[in-house]
Amino acid sequence: SQTIHQWPATLVQPVGSPLSLECTVEGTSNPNLYWYRQAAGRGLQLLFYSVGIGQISSEVPQNLSASRPQDRQFILSSKKLLLSDSGFYLCAGYLLRNTEAFFGQGTRLTVV
Amino acid sequence: GQQLNQSPQSMFIQEGEDVSMNCTSSSIFNTWLWYKQEPGEGPVLLIALYKAGELTSNGRLTAQFGITRKDSFLNISASIPSDVGIYFCAGRPTTYQLTFGKGTKLSVIP
């Protein structure tokens, strides 16, 4: 079955520090991958999506960037974190022939 | 991007009551999905709908894909305490995008 692994589960980082969140996929190949941010336990804001290696589409201008160095790896990064970057980050994926998106367990990021 | 209007934002119901929530969009969607999220977890898919008019059940949950393809609803019958969580609708406006509603927070009073 398809599984998404995200780590770390929780992260506390100081303002101005860099960020790297990793998402890996098991059980499928060539998935479309997504990064969402959820603030205050409500609403999922799409940040980036990728349809293949090296292909990134940004939905919202922000302090973050994404990369897809391998088919099953999707990375969310920042060079300098802001307080407003705090939130719950979710990685999701799906195959075109299976329209049911599956999610990772999420990373709770607190910027202090 | 696309916007989904999900209502109600929150619900407090008595255990055993039925629940109904819905999503509407100004655009046509080809797929409607319903997810449930528990605190600190990622959303889990409950029901997927692929055809206008489709009515699908998963245990006590029933969801329908509106015939206009611009709306969907989710019903939960005979609610129980473990139904608490945030329920999200999601729709696919294009092949690659998946847009979520803002969620309905459900609280069940024993």
HADDOCK unambig.tbl for C-alpha pairs under 7 A between the chains (distance, minus, plus):
assign (segid A and resid 42 and name CA) (segid B and resid 102 and name CA) 6.22 0.50 0.50
assign (segid A and resid 42 and name CA) (segid B and resid 103 and name CA) 6.37 0.50 0.50
assign (segid A and resid 43 and name CA) (segid B and resid 101 and name CA) 6.69 0.50 0.50
assign (segid A and resid 43 and name CA) (segid B and resid 102 and name CA) 4.12 0.50 0.50
assign (segid A and resid 43 and name CA) (segid B and resid 103 and name CA) 6.03 0.50 0.50
assign (segid A and resid 44 and name CA) (segid B and resid 100 and name CA) 6.20 0.50 0.50
assign (segid A and resid 44 and name CA) (segid B and resid 102 and name CA) 6.81 0.50 0.50
assign (segid A and resid 90 and name CA) (segid B and resid 42 and name CA) 6.74 0.50 0.50
assign (segid A and resid 100 and name CA) (segid B and resid 48 and name CA) 6.88 0.50 0.50
assign (segid A and resid 103 and name CA) (segid B and resid 42 and name CA) 5.73 0.50 0.50
assign (segid A and resid 103 and name CA) (segid B and resid 43 and name CA) 6.29 0.50 0.50
assign (segid A and resid 104 and name CA) (segid B and resid 42 and name CA) 5.77 0.50 0.50
assign (segid A and resid 105 and name CA) (segid B and resid 41 and name CA) 5.17 0.50 0.50
assign (segid A and resid 105 and name CA) (segid B and resid 42 and name CA) 4.57 0.50 0.50
assign (segid A and resid 106 and name CA) (segid B and resid 41 and name CA) 6.41 0.50 0.50
assign (segid A and resid 106 and name CA) (segid B and resid 42 and name CA) 5.72 0.50 0.50
